[in-house]
Amino acid sequence: MPPPAVDIQGVAHRYGEHQALRDVTLQVGPEALYGLLGPNGSGKTTLFRILSTLLPPTGGQAEIFGMDVTQHPDAVRDRIGVVFQEPALDETLTVRENLQFQGALYGLHGAALHTRIDALLHHLHVADRADDAVEDLSGGLRRRADLARGLLHRPDLLLLDEPTAGLDPAARRTFWNAVRRLRDAEGTTLLLATHLMDEAERCDRVGILSDGALVANGRPEALKADLGEETIWVATESPRLLRDHIEAQFGVATRIVGATLQVAPADPPAFLPALYDAVGDRIQSATLRRPTLEDVFMVHAGVAPGDDREHALARTAEPSD
């Protein structure tokens, strides 16, 4: 059996007194699309730096296709591509010139390199802008040109670090269509760091990092099912006070999810009128729905996607009664 594309065992990393990663263990199978979710400062970028051989872990072990990233960095680099948060392109060069330079770094040249460049630009719908300077491209075209750069040497694993940051919805959709086509054509394993829930929903499996620890890991549908089926979601100014009141009066399981309460009675539709009769003055709104991946994120990370913990705590703090 071939080794996992990514095998992380007990990885930790410390910057001085700050513990950026804490005993992270996960595996990503070949040709999988794995999404790594986490609020700002959760450790996603540190983990990506370790996997791309830019930073040795201070504890544990990380392997790419069975090769230790610390002991065999050159071999690992030959097997991976990286698309960073910002395009790693020279804006004064054309798209084609950027790719020719990237190819030279990997020892690619001649007809084989030109054929590969033309094929990628065609697949990514950038061929008609190949001889334009990068500085003249839109944000979406730059991201697709940068994706071509990351894929040029046919990596077996592509690390995507928030690759659609700053793109509008149409440009993000075009980018992901291109990623799917290339994944199907070349069988590339994809490891994605994001805080966008629609991107995470595309993944075969997702992991959630919080304070440097992996706090959830599984298929999106399974993670949502762990929160229950259809339940009541209540918006209120005082989540903790309302939770305590509902649990004391009704004995119903209630969970705080950010500034919202998830109330899980045996018969949610029948329970909703009784809830309004008892505490309607404290309810801003109440809906009956199934959990979303964003709910999963909030439960495990404790903050909203894209937030950091300090801002979340300031937003959700309540006066005591």
C-alpha positions as a LaTeX table, in Angstrom:
\begin{tabular}{lrrr}
\hline
Residue & $x$ (\AA) & $y$ (\AA) & $z$ (\AA) \\
\hline
Met1 & 0.00 & 0.00 & 0.00 \\
Pro2 & 1.44 & 3.44 & $-0.90$ \\
Pro3 & 2.14 & 5.85 & 1.97 \\
Pro4 & $-0.24$ & 8.74 & 2.69 \\
Ala5 & 0.34 & 11.91 & 0.72 \\
Val6 & 0.67 & 13.74 & 4.06 \\
Asp7 & 1.40 & 12.02 & 7.36 \\
Ile8 & 1.65 & 14.33 & 10.39 \\
Gln9 & 2.36 & 12.72 & 13.76 \\
Gly10 & 2.39 & 14.80 & 16.95 \\
Val11 & 3.76 & 17.93 & 15.24 \\
Ala12 & 4.38 & 20.90 & 17.52 \\
His13 & 6.05 & 24.24 & 16.99 \\
Arg14 & 6.97 & 27.03 & 19.35 \\
Tyr15 & 8.04 & 30.60 & 18.58 \\
Gly16 & 9.75 & 31.63 & 21.80 \\
Glu17 & 7.01 & 31.50 & 24.44 \\
His18 & 4.22 & 31.14 & 21.89 \\
Gln19 & 3.01 & 27.60 & 21.16 \\
Ala20 & 1.84 & 27.80 & 17.54 \\
Leu21 & 1.12 & 24.06 & 17.06 \\
Arg22 & 0.21 & 21.48 & 19.71 \\
Asp23 & 0.54 & 17.74 & 19.01 \\
Val24 & $-1.13$ & 17.86 & 15.57 \\
Thr25 & $-1.76$ & 14.42 & 14.05 \\
Leu26 & $-3.52$ & 13.84 & 10.72 \\
Gln27 & $-3.21$ & 11.96 & 7.44 \\
Val28 & $-4.23$ & 12.92 & 3.91 \\
Gly29 & $-4.63$ & 10.14 & 1.36 \\
Pro30 & $-3.36$ & 10.28 & $-2.23$ \\
Glu31 & $-5.53$ & 12.31 & $-4.64$ \\
Ala32 & $-7.67$ & 13.63 & $-1.78$ \\
Leu33 & $-8.85$ & 17.21 & $-1.31$ \\
Tyr34 & $-8.34$ & 18.03 & 2.37 \\
Gly35 & $-9.44$ & 21.35 & 3.86 \\
Leu36 & $-7.72$ & 22.85 & 6.89 \\
Leu37 & $-9.94$ & 25.37 & 8.68 \\
Gly38 & $-9.02$ & 27.67 & 11.50 \\
Pro39 & $-9.40$ & 31.24 & 12.76 \\
Asn40 & $-6.58$ & 33.71 & 12.28 \\
Gly41 & $-3.63$ & 32.70 & 14.44 \\
Ser42 & $-4.71$ & 29.06 & 14.75 \\
Gly43 & $-1.50$ & 27.64 & 13.26 \\
Lys44 & $-2.49$ & 26.98 & 9.63 \\
Thr45 & 0.36 & 28.99 & 8.13 \\
Thr46 & 2.92 & 27.49 & 10.52 \\
Leu47 & 1.82 & 23.99 & 9.53 \\
Phe48 & 2.06 & 24.88 & 5.84 \\
Arg49 & 5.57 & 26.27 & 6.35 \\
Ile50 & 6.59 & 22.99 & 7.97 \\
Leu51 & 5.08 & 20.89 & 5.18 \\
Ser52 & 6.77 & 23.04 & 2.51 \\
Thr53 & 10.18 & 22.51 & 4.27 \\
Leu54 & 10.55 & 26.20 & 5.15 \\
Leu55 & 10.38 & 25.57 & 8.91 \\
Pro56 & 11.44 & 22.52 & 10.94 \\
Pro57 & 8.95 & 21.44 & 13.63 \\
Thr58 & 10.10 & 21.67 & 17.24 \\
Gly59 & 8.32 & 18.39 & 17.98 \\
Gly60 & 6.82 & 15.42 & 16.16 \\
Gln61 & 7.28 & 14.32 & 12.57 \\
Ala62 & 5.82 & 15.26 & 9.19 \\
Glu63 & 6.19 & 13.17 & 6.05 \\
Ile64 & 5.24 & 13.80 & 2.42 \\
Phe65 & 4.76 & 10.53 & 0.50 \\
Gly66 & 6.85 & 8.75 & 3.12 \\
Met67 & 9.70 & 11.31 & 3.13 \\
Asp68 & 10.50 & 13.24 & 6.29 \\
Val69 & 10.28 & 16.99 & 5.53 \\
Thr70 & 13.27 & 17.73 & 7.76 \\
Gln71 & 15.55 & 14.90 & 6.68 \\
His72 & 14.76 & 14.98 & 2.94 \\
Pro73 & 13.75 & 18.58 & 2.10 \\
Asp74 & 15.02 & 18.53 & $-1.50$ \\
Ala75 & 13.15 & 15.35 & $-2.35$ \\
Val76 & 10.00 & 16.73 & $-0.73$ \\
Arg77 & 10.24 & 19.97 & $-2.72$ \\
Asp78 & 10.33 & 17.96 & $-5.93$ \\
Arg79 & 6.97 & 16.39 & $-5.01$ \\
Ile80 & 5.08 & 19.51 & $-3.86$ \\
Gly81 & 3.78 & 22.75 & $-5.30$ \\
Val82 & 2.68 & 25.77 & $-3.28$ \\
Val83 & 0.14 & 28.50 & $-4.04$ \\
Phe84 & 0.54 & 31.23 & $-1.43$ \\
Gln85 & $-1.99$ & 33.78 & $-0.14$ \\
Glu86 & $-0.41$ & 36.34 & $-2.50$ \\
Pro87 & 0.66 & 35.40 & $-6.06$ \\
Ala88 & 4.37 & 34.57 & $-6.20$ \\
Leu89 & 4.82 & 36.13 & $-9.63$ \\
Asp90 & 7.06 & 38.89 & $-10.97$ \\
Glu91 & 4.58 & 41.55 & $-12.01$ \\
Thr92 & 6.92 & 43.10 & $-14.58$ \\
Leu93 & 7.27 & 39.82 & $-16.51$ \\
Thr94 & 4.64 & 38.27 & $-18.74$ \\
Val95 & 2.73 & 35.18 & $-17.64$ \\
Arg96 & 4.78 & 33.02 & $-20.01$ \\
Glu97 & 8.09 & 34.51 & $-18.80$ \\
Asn98 & 7.14 & 33.80 & $-15.19$ \\
Leu99 & 6.42 & 30.18 & $-16.03$ \\
Gln100 & 9.63 & 29.82 & $-18.04$ \\
Phe101 & 11.59 & 31.10 & $-15.06$ \\
Gln102 & 9.77 & 28.71 & $-12.73$ \\
Gly103 & 10.47 & 25.84 & $-15.09$ \\
Ala104 & 14.18 & 26.65 & $-15.13$ \\
Leu105 & 14.25 & 26.35 & $-11.33$ \\
Tyr106 & 13.08 & 22.74 & $-11.71$ \\
Gly107 & 15.40 & 21.92 & $-14.59$ \\
Leu108 & 12.65 & 22.05 & $-17.21$ \\
His109 & 13.50 & 23.43 & $-20.63$ \\
Gly110 & 12.97 & 23.17 & $-24.35$ \\
Ala111 & 9.92 & 21.78 & $-26.10$ \\
Ala112 & 8.72 & 19.85 & $-23.04$ \\
Leu113 & 8.54 & 23.05 & $-20.98$ \\
His114 & 6.76 & 25.00 & $-23.73$ \\
Thr115 & 4.24 & 22.19 & $-24.18$ \\
Arg116 & 3.56 & 22.05 & $-20.45$ \\
Ile117 & 3.11 & 25.84 & $-20.22$ \\
Asp118 & 0.71 & 25.88 & $-23.15$ \\
Ala119 & $-1.33$ & 23.00 & $-21.71$ \\
Leu120 & $-1.67$ & 24.61 & $-18.28$ \\
Leu121 & $-2.61$ & 28.02 & $-19.65$ \\
His122 & $-5.21$ & 26.37 & $-21.86$ \\
His123 & $-6.72$ & 24.38 & $-18.97$ \\
Leu124 & $-6.77$ & 27.48 & $-16.77$ \\
His125 & $-8.21$ & 29.75 & $-19.46$ \\
Val126 & $-5.24$ & 32.13 & $-19.40$ \\
Ala127 & $-3.77$ & 31.27 & $-22.82$ \\
Asp128 & $-5.02$ & 34.47 & $-24.43$ \\
Arg129 & $-3.14$ & 36.53 & $-21.81$ \\
Ala130 & 0.11 & 34.53 & $-21.85$ \\
Asp131 & 2.15 & 37.41 & $-23.29$ \\
Asp132 & 0.67 & 40.12 & $-21.06$ \\
Ala133 & 2.55 & 41.46 & $-18.06$ \\
Val134 & 1.21 & 40.10 & $-14.78$ \\
Glu135 & 0.65 & 43.65 & $-13.52$ \\
Asp136 & $-1.99$ & 44.09 & $-16.25$ \\
Leu137 & $-4.07$ & 41.10 & $-15.14$ \\
Ser138 & $-7.13$ & 41.05 & $-12.91$ \\
Gly139 & $-6.92$ & 39.42 & $-9.49$ \\
Gly140 & $-8.65$ & 36.27 & $-10.74$ \\
Leu141 & $-6.32$ & 35.90 & $-13.72$ \\
Arg142 & $-3.29$ & 36.38 & $-11.46$ \\
Arg143 & $-4.49$ & 33.60 & $-9.18$ \\
Arg144 & $-4.92$ & 31.23 & $-12.12$ \\
Ala145 & $-1.50$ & 32.16 & $-13.48$ \\
Asp146 & $-0.06$ & 31.48 & $-10.04$ \\
Leu147 & $-1.86$ & 28.13 & $-9.95$ \\
Ala148 & $-0.11$ & 27.30 & $-13.24$ \\
Arg149 & 3.20 & 28.21 & $-11.58$ \\
Gly150 & 2.50 & 25.85 & $-8.68$ \\
Leu151 & 1.52 & 23.00 & $-11.01$ \\
Leu152 & 4.21 & 23.46 & $-13.64$ \\
His153 & 6.51 & 20.65 & $-12.45$ \\
Arg154 & 3.60 & 18.22 & $-12.02$ \\
Pro155 & 3.68 & 18.05 & $-8.21$ \\
Asp156 & 2.01 & 15.10 & $-6.51$ \\
Leu157 & 0.85 & 17.39 & $-3.67$ \\
Leu158 & $-0.34$ & 20.98 & $-4.02$ \\
Leu159 & $-0.51$ & 23.21 & $-0.93$ \\
Leu160 & $-3.10$ & 25.97 & $-1.31$ \\
Asp161 & $-2.80$ & 28.63 & 1.39 \\
Glu162 & $-6.04$ & 30.67 & 1.17 \\
Pro163 & $-5.60$ & 30.87 & $-2.60$ \\
Thr164 & $-8.80$ & 32.82 & $-3.31$ \\
Ala165 & $-8.31$ & 35.55 & $-0.68$ \\
Gly166 & $-9.51$ & 38.86 & $-2.09$ \\
Leu167 & $-11.28$ & 37.38 & $-5.12$ \\
Asp168 & $-14.91$ & 38.10 & $-5.94$ \\
Pro169 & $-17.36$ & 35.16 & $-6.05$ \\
Ala170 & $-17.19$ & 34.77 & $-9.84$ \\
Ala171 & $-13.37$ & 34.69 & $-9.83$ \\
Arg172 & $-13.37$ & 32.18 & $-6.95$ \\
Arg173 & $-15.79$ & 29.93 & $-8.82$ \\
Thr174 & $-13.61$ & 30.05 & $-11.97$ \\
Phe175 & $-10.49$ & 29.29 & $-9.91$ \\
Trp176 & $-12.09$ & 26.22 & $-8.31$ \\
Asn177 & $-13.42$ & 24.96 & $-11.63$ \\
Ala178 & $-9.83$ & 25.06 & $-12.89$ \\
Val179 & $-8.55$ & 23.24 & $-9.78$ \\
Arg180 & $-11.14$ & 20.48 & $-10.21$ \\
Arg181 & $-10.29$ & 19.99 & $-13.89$ \\
Leu182 & $-6.59$ & 19.68 & $-13.14$ \\
Arg183 & $-7.17$ & 17.39 & $-10.18$ \\
Asp184 & $-9.22$ & 15.07 & $-12.38$ \\
Ala185 & $-6.65$ & 15.20 & $-15.18$ \\
Glu186 & $-3.48$ & 14.78 & $-13.10$ \\
Gly187 & $-4.56$ & 13.13 & $-9.84$ \\
Thr188 & $-2.92$ & 15.78 & $-7.68$ \\
Thr189 & $-3.47$ & 15.66 & $-3.91$ \\
Leu190 & $-4.69$ & 19.02 & $-2.61$ \\
Leu191 & $-4.25$ & 20.42 & 0.89 \\
Leu192 & $-6.19$ & 23.65 & 1.33 \\
Ala193 & $-6.00$ & 26.20 & 4.14 \\
Thr194 & $-9.10$ & 28.38 & 4.18 \\
His195 & $-11.70$ & 30.04 & 6.38 \\
Leu196 & $-14.36$ & 30.04 & 3.64 \\
Met197 & $-17.10$ & 27.51 & 4.34 \\
Asp198 & $-18.14$ & 27.01 & 0.71 \\
Glu199 & $-14.55$ & 26.00 & $-0.12$ \\
Ala200 & $-14.44$ & 23.63 & 2.84 \\
Glu201 & $-17.68$ & 22.00 & 1.66 \\
Arg202 & $-15.87$ & 20.98 & $-1.55$ \\
Cys203 & $-13.34$ & 18.93 & 0.42 \\
Asp204 & $-13.34$ & 15.17 & 0.95 \\
Arg205 & $-12.36$ & 15.75 & 4.59 \\
Val206 & $-11.77$ & 18.81 & 6.74 \\
Gly207 & $-9.77$ & 19.46 & 9.89 \\
Ile208 & $-10.28$ & 22.37 & 12.28 \\
Leu209 & $-7.30$ & 23.98 & 14.02 \\
Ser210 & $-7.87$ & 26.03 & 17.16 \\
Asp211 & $-5.07$ & 27.47 & 19.30 \\
Gly212 & $-2.63$ & 25.24 & 17.43 \\
Ala213 & $-4.50$ & 21.98 & 18.13 \\
Leu214 & $-6.52$ & 19.84 & 15.72 \\
Val215 & $-9.94$ & 19.85 & 17.40 \\
Ala216 & $-12.05$ & 18.17 & 14.67 \\
Asn217 & $-11.32$ & 15.98 & 11.68 \\
Gly218 & $-13.71$ & 14.21 & 9.31 \\
Arg219 & $-15.99$ & 14.40 & 6.32 \\
Pro220 & $-18.07$ & 17.61 & 6.23 \\
Glu221 & $-21.37$ & 15.72 & 6.34 \\
Ala222 & $-20.24$ & 13.60 & 9.29 \\
Leu223 & $-19.05$ & 16.62 & 11.26 \\
Lys224 & $-22.39$ & 18.33 & 10.72 \\
Ala225 & $-24.30$ & 15.19 & 11.68 \\
Asp226 & $-22.38$ & 15.09 & 14.98 \\
Leu227 & $-24.26$ & 18.27 & 15.98 \\
Gly228 & $-27.59$ & 16.53 & 15.50 \\
Glu229 & $-30.35$ & 16.67 & 12.94 \\
Glu230 & $-32.86$ & 19.50 & 12.73 \\
Thr231 & $-32.66$ & 21.68 & 15.85 \\
Ile232 & $-33.67$ & 25.16 & 17.01 \\
Trp233 & $-31.16$ & 27.99 & 16.62 \\
Val234 & $-31.83$ & 31.06 & 18.76 \\
Ala235 & $-30.30$ & 34.51 & 18.37 \\
Thr236 & $-30.19$ & 36.41 & 21.67 \\
Glu237 & $-28.28$ & 39.19 & 23.37 \\
Ser238 & $-27.43$ & 36.97 & 26.37 \\
Pro239 & $-26.60$ & 33.41 & 25.24 \\
Arg240 & $-25.30$ & 32.18 & 28.59 \\
Leu241 & $-28.24$ & 33.49 & 30.61 \\
Leu242 & $-30.80$ & 32.12 & 28.16 \\
Arg243 & $-29.05$ & 28.74 & 28.03 \\
Asp244 & $-29.15$ & 28.43 & 31.81 \\
His245 & $-32.84$ & 29.42 & 31.87 \\
Ile246 & $-33.85$ & 26.88 & 29.19 \\
Glu247 & $-31.89$ & 24.04 & 30.75 \\
Ala248 & $-33.30$ & 24.78 & 34.22 \\
Gln249 & $-36.92$ & 25.10 & 33.08 \\
Phe250 & $-37.11$ & 22.43 & 30.38 \\
Gly251 & $-34.12$ & 20.14 & 30.96 \\
Val252 & $-33.33$ & 20.39 & 27.22 \\
Ala253 & $-29.76$ & 20.11 & 25.89 \\
Thr254 & $-28.61$ & 23.58 & 24.85 \\
Arg255 & $-25.27$ & 24.63 & 23.39 \\
Ile256 & $-23.74$ & 28.09 & 22.87 \\
Val257 & $-22.42$ & 28.54 & 19.33 \\
Gly258 & $-20.87$ & 32.00 & 19.13 \\
Ala259 & $-23.69$ & 34.43 & 19.92 \\
Thr260 & $-26.34$ & 31.80 & 19.07 \\
Leu261 & $-27.95$ & 28.97 & 21.04 \\
Gln262 & $-28.55$ & 25.52 & 19.62 \\
Val263 & $-31.55$ & 23.99 & 21.42 \\
Ala264 & $-32.06$ & 20.27 & 20.83 \\
Pro265 & $-35.42$ & 19.01 & 22.21 \\
Ala266 & $-36.90$ & 15.65 & 21.23 \\
Asp267 & $-39.54$ & 17.30 & 19.00 \\
Pro268 & $-38.20$ & 20.70 & 17.83 \\
Pro269 & $-41.32$ & 21.89 & 15.91 \\
Ala270 & $-43.59$ & 21.15 & 18.89 \\
Phe271 & $-41.13$ & 22.68 & 21.36 \\
Leu272 & $-40.74$ & 26.01 & 19.55 \\
Pro273 & $-44.10$ & 27.56 & 20.66 \\
Ala274 & $-43.40$ & 26.59 & 24.29 \\
Leu275 & $-39.98$ & 28.20 & 24.05 \\
Tyr276 & $-41.49$ & 31.49 & 22.85 \\
Asp277 & $-44.15$ & 31.37 & 25.57 \\
Ala278 & $-41.47$ & 30.96 & 28.26 \\
Val279 & $-38.64$ & 33.24 & 27.08 \\
Gly280 & $-39.95$ & 35.05 & 24.02 \\
Asp281 & $-38.85$ & 38.43 & 25.42 \\
Arg282 & $-35.21$ & 37.26 & 25.30 \\
Ile283 & $-35.34$ & 35.86 & 21.77 \\
Gln284 & $-34.28$ & 38.01 & 18.81 \\
Ser285 & $-35.04$ & 35.25 & 16.31 \\
Ala286 & $-35.41$ & 31.47 & 16.25 \\
Thr287 & $-35.07$ & 29.15 & 13.27 \\
Leu288 & $-35.53$ & 25.44 & 12.76 \\
Arg289 & $-32.71$ & 24.02 & 10.60 \\
Arg290 & $-29.95$ & 21.46 & 10.23 \\
Pro291 & $-26.41$ & 22.32 & 11.40 \\
Thr292 & $-24.04$ & 23.87 & 8.88 \\
Leu293 & $-20.29$ & 23.54 & 8.55 \\
Glu294 & $-20.01$ & 27.05 & 9.95 \\
Asp295 & $-21.83$ & 25.82 & 13.07 \\
Val296 & $-19.27$ & 23.01 & 13.35 \\
Phe297 & $-16.49$ & 25.57 & 13.04 \\
Met298 & $-18.02$ & 27.77 & 15.74 \\
Val299 & $-18.51$ & 24.84 & 18.13 \\
His300 & $-14.93$ & 23.61 & 17.84 \\
Ala301 & $-13.01$ & 26.85 & 17.23 \\
Gly302 & $-15.15$ & 29.13 & 19.38 \\
Val303 & $-14.96$ & 32.02 & 16.88 \\
Ala304 & $-16.45$ & 32.94 & 13.54 \\
Pro305 & $-14.56$ & 32.09 & 10.33 \\
Gly306 & $-11.98$ & 34.79 & 9.58 \\
Asp307 & $-11.98$ & 36.11 & 13.16 \\
Asp308 & $-9.28$ & 35.82 & 15.76 \\
Arg309 & $-10.00$ & 34.83 & 19.34 \\
Glu310 & $-9.39$ & 38.25 & 20.88 \\
His311 & $-11.99$ & 39.94 & 18.66 \\
Ala312 & $-14.47$ & 37.11 & 19.21 \\
Leu313 & $-14.22$ & 37.32 & 22.98 \\
Ala314 & $-14.72$ & 41.07 & 22.88 \\
Arg315 & $-17.81$ & 40.66 & 20.67 \\
Thr316 & $-19.51$ & 37.94 & 22.70 \\
Ala317 & $-18.74$ & 39.15 & 26.22 \\
Glu318 & $-21.85$ & 39.61 & 28.39 \\
Pro319 & $-22.47$ & 41.46 & 31.65 \\
Ser320 & $-23.24$ & 39.14 & 34.55 \\
Asp321 & $-26.65$ & 39.19 & 36.24 \\
\hline
\end{tabular}
